[in-house]
Amino acid sequence: MKGVVISVFVVFAMVQFMVNPGQAAVSCDQVNECLASCIPYLTSGAGNPTAQCCGGVGRLQKIAQTSEDKQAACNCVKQAAARIPAIKEDAASSLPAKCNVQINYPISKNTNCQE
């Protein structure tokens, strides 16, 4: 009986922590939160991004670790950029470098996230 109870708890714990393979764990809400403080820089293109903005870019890089996460984050960035027509493409594409953060997809409304 004790073994059955332990097995049930182990299975329950596994179910609670499982993520479906091939399904991204990054949501657009997370991506939007990470980049929200960058909007003034992205729309003006002037100066440098704020420390808060760069912190968000760093968080974005940390939450998007798997290929699926990176593709999901890329699509979210692309959608967000498309909603804000005043974004300066040069500022967007240079944002990760200006924040000294390497992400494997450009911040742009024209990005092909399937590559």
N, C-alpha and C positions, 0 to 999 in steps of 0.2 A: 504493500500500500504506500509506504514511504517513497519508494521508487517512482510510483505513478504520479504522486503529488509533485515530486521534483521534476519529472518529465513535463508535466503540464505547465509548471512555472517556466521552464526553459523554453518550451514552445511559445508560450505567451510573450516572453521577453524577446524572442527572435522576431515574432510578428510585429511587435511594437517598434522595433528598430530597423525593419527591412525597408529598403528602397527598391522599387522595381528597376531591374536592369534596363539600361537604355533610356531611362526617364530622367530628365534634368531636375535637379533639386533647386536650381536658381529660378526665382520668380521675377517678373518684371517690376513688381513692387519693390523688391530688394534692390534691383538695378537703379530704379528711379530714386530711391532713398540715397544710394551711394553718390549719384551724380547731381542731385538737386542743387547743392551749393555751388556747382560749377556753371550754372546757367548764366549768371552775370558775365563771367569770363568768356563763355562760349558765344554769347550774343554780341559782346563788344569786341572781343579779340585783342583788347589792349592790355598791356602790362603782363602780369603773371597771375596764374590761378592762386587762390587763397590756400592757406594751410588746411582749412576745413575741406575744400574741394579736393586737394591732393590726398587727404586722408580717406575721402570717399572713393577715389580712384584706387587707392591701395586696398581698401576693403573689397572693392569689386574684383580685383585681381585674386584676392584670397578666397572669395566664395566660389569662384569659377575655376575649379581645378580639373575636372574631367572634360573630355571632349564634348560630351553632351551639355555640360554646364556652360562651357565656353560658347557653344553654338547658341544656346538659349540666351545667354547674356548678350551676345552679338545681335541677335534678333531684337531683343528688348531695347538695346542702344539704338539700333536702326529705327525702330518704331518711335522712340522718344525724340530722336533727332528730326524725324519727318513731321512731328507735331509742332515743332518750333521752327518756323521758316526763317527766323532771323539768325539762326546759328551760322557762324562763320566757319566754313569748312577747314580753313587753315588752322584756326584755333582748336577745332575739334580734333583734327588729325595730329596736332602737336601736343595735345593735353597730356597723354601718358609720359612722353619724354620730358615735358616741363615739370612733371611731378616725380620724375625719376622712378617711374613704375613701368615695368614691361608687361603689357598684355598682348595676346597673340591675335588681336583683331583690331582694326581701326575703328575709331569713333566717328561715324559718318552715316548719313542717310542713304549713301550709295554703296554701302558695303555688301559684298556677296558672302553671306554667313555660311554658305554650304561648302566653302573651300576649306 
